[in-house]
Amino acid sequence: MNFMKNESAQKLRGGYYTPPDLAGFLTRWVKEISPKSILEPSCGDGAFFDAFGRVKGFQKVAVTGFELDDEEAAKAHTRAREVGLRDASVHVDDFLQWAIDHIHDRKTKFDAVVGNPPFVRYQYLPAPFQVRAEQIFKQLALPFTKHTNAWVPFILASMALLRPGGRLAMVVPAEIIHVTHAQPLRSYLGRECRRLVVIDPEEIWFSDTLQGAVLLLAERRRNESDKPEGLGMYQVKGREFLDLDPAKVFTAPRSINGKTVDGKWTRALLDQETRAVIDELSDHREVHRFEDIAEVDVGIVTGANKYFLVTDDVVRQYKLDKWAHPMFGRSEHCPGVIYDERQHQANAQNGNPTNFLWFLETAAKIDAAAKAYIKLGEEMELHTRYKCRVRLPWYTVPSVYATEIGMLKRAHNSPRLILNKIGAYTTDTAYRIRAFGALGVTPEKLVGCFINPLTALSAELEGRHYGGGVLELIPSEIERLMVPLPAKVTIDLVDLDKAIRSMQTHEVLARQGKTILGALSLSRAKQECVLAGWSRLRDRRQRTSSEPVAESD
Ligand SMILES: C[S@@+](CC[C@H](N)C(=O)[O-])C[C@H]1O[C@@H](n2cnc3c(N)ncnc32)[C@H](O)[C@@H]1O
């Protein structure tokens, strides 16, 4: 968990500046429409002004910049003068407030917008800024969520302030492609733009923010008959593309529309052939959406994991046997697909917290040992913690039940389901899953068939990932996963469990793909296409930084 007090002032205002080569490239693209007015909504120290100064003819352009930080704004102002911009103004003000006042003003429209909006989580924004962020969504009649981040209303407002046919060229967080909270923005861009291109680098730019960035080139539709073409993804390695003509880069990728633009943009990272195979498989009668075959629930929320999840030693020391129940929750505690007594004992012997303490008064009388442990918790003030103080009594964890299948929230390579043979509990690092039993889906069949290239690829398409490159799925994303369940296939789980523990994920998926996708009569070439699609998205997610990571991270 990141706490606001631990964040640097630079991070809290999203103050990471655009390098000259990227600002220059974006400026050259915008130059093609010979703009007379340009907006820079969060100009920092004026990195883009510098780029304007290098373009012949830009000296006369009316440049409007905004910057909250007065020292940075002063630097930007000086820069504008030094590079010869004759009609530049820098407002030391909140851009979002200005946008709210002008968004529906037909006369205030810019030919182009360039920049690199601040990356600041909604919960870290001061209250008045939160209100304004929400107001931008309202003014554009878009659904708002508190999961948003400053860059989202910034791009929305920037786009709304662009004239028809105008261009927006920005450095934006790479998560624009997949985060759920940015869906209203993706849909808005899809509707408003004639064409969108995302330049997606193989390396991580701006690694010190741990976010990674992409370039967004968007051209607004001129009028109603200017039909949206959709999104093109231009994948690059290194910075050589910056020497190319930006017009060529903008027109190069084949644009895709429909499903791809309406949802997450991850589909656009795949080639056309792979997208076609996915569509073919999604219509196959033995391929199901997860929500049609099983239900997902979050794991047990203890409110104080270190206190409620303990080792055998703690159970012995405090004589808590009566209250201790088996549990697992980390990937290293269940490296395969079966959680059984043997795995449990091995975890316990390694000193892992394999016990969940459930002080349920209706099950037994709270004895002296439990009382002593509860008192210890109160001395640690655990009863005042939010999750604990809202329940009665604070030490009885609610919603405790185990399911036959567990699934860890996060996965390094690809997610897997775990057959829970000993009824162990799982906490909030895992989900509890129940197969409906309809279509003859037993827990064993679901766990076995879940490991295959198609499900792994759909997890990459539906899930999310952050700086560290770990894949995370929330319940609504799991519900959309594609799971092939061919009637004639039976997977030997013991064998699969061994394979997962000893082989590379790629090999296991290839082997399972032959069995499971083969049983759907999918050709070998198409199986390989799905596997290669998974591998490509997995590698992209785990890509490494091109710059040294900052010490503070
Ligand atoms: C990622 S930096 C980019 C600066 C510059 N556009 C560049 O490309 O180098 C974002 C800037 O936005 C500024 N900022 C943050 N919130 C703002 C707001 N509400 N209005 C105007 N500027 C803001 C920050 O102070 C920071 O300088």
The ligand as an SDF file (V2000), in Angstrom:
LIG
                    3D

 27 29  0  0  0  0  0  0  0  0999 V2000
    4.2590   14.9960  -16.2510 C   0  0  0  0  0  0  0  0  0  0  0  0
    4.6010   16.6830  -15.9680 S   0  0  0  0  0  0  0  0  0  0  0  0
    4.7830   17.1890  -17.6070 C   0  0  0  0  0  0  0  0  0  0  0  0
    5.2940   18.5330  -17.8310 C   0  0  0  0  0  0  0  0  0  0  0  0
    5.4370   18.9250  -19.2820 C   0  0  0  0  0  0  0  0  0  0  0  0
    4.1460   18.8850  -19.9400 N   0  0  0  0  0  0  0  0  0  0  0  0
    6.3860   18.0120  -20.0060 C   0  0  0  0  0  0  0  0  0  0  0  0
    5.9070   17.3260  -20.9210 O   0  0  0  0  0  0  0  0  0  0  0  0
    7.5500   17.9280  -19.6610 O   0  0  0  0  0  0  0  0  0  0  0  0
    3.0400   17.2740  -15.4400 C   0  0  0  0  0  0  0  0  0  0  0  0
    2.9900   18.6870  -14.9230 C   0  0  0  0  0  0  0  0  0  0  0  0
    1.6280   18.9920  -14.6130 O   0  0  0  0  0  0  0  0  0  0  0  0
    1.6090   19.9230  -13.5430 C   0  0  0  0  0  0  0  0  0  0  0  0
    0.2490   19.8780  -12.9950 N   0  0  0  0  0  0  0  0  0  0  0  0
   -0.2550   18.9730  -12.1110 C   0  0  0  0  0  0  0  0  0  0  0  0
   -1.5560   19.2260  -11.8970 N   0  0  0  0  0  0  0  0  0  0  0  0
   -1.8860   20.2920  -12.6520 C   0  0  0  0  0  0  0  0  0  0  0  0
   -3.0970   21.0420  -12.8440 C   0  0  0  0  0  0  0  0  0  0  0  0
   -4.2000   20.6780  -12.2190 N   0  0  0  0  0  0  0  0  0  0  0  0
   -3.0750   22.0610  -13.7080 N   0  0  0  0  0  0  0  0  0  0  0  0
   -1.9380   22.4230  -14.3550 C   0  0  0  0  0  0  0  0  0  0  0  0
   -0.7680   21.7680  -14.1940 N   0  0  0  0  0  0  0  0  0  0  0  0
   -0.7380   20.7330  -13.3460 C   0  0  0  0  0  0  0  0  0  0  0  0
    2.7140   19.4090  -12.6430 C   0  0  0  0  0  0  0  0  0  0  0  0
    3.1680   20.4190  -11.7640 O   0  0  0  0  0  0  0  0  0  0  0  0
    3.7690   18.9770  -13.6530 C   0  0  0  0  0  0  0  0  0  0  0  0
    4.6930   20.0120  -13.9010 O   0  0  0  0  0  0  0  0  0  0  0  0
  1  2  1  0
  2  3  1  0
  2 10  1  0
  3  4  1  0
  4  5  1  0
  5  6  1  0
  5  7  1  0
  7  8  2  0
  7  9  1  0
 10 11  1  0
 11 12  1  0
 11 26  1  0
 12 13  1  0
 13 14  1  0
 13 24  1  0
 14 15  1  0
 14 23  1  0
 15 16  2  0
 16 17  1  0
 17 18  1  0
 17 23  2  0
 18 19  1  0
 18 20  2  0
 20 21  1  0
 21 22  2  0
 22 23  1  0
 24 25  1  0
 24 26  1  0
 26 27  1  0
M  CHG  2   2   1   9  -1
M  END
$$$$
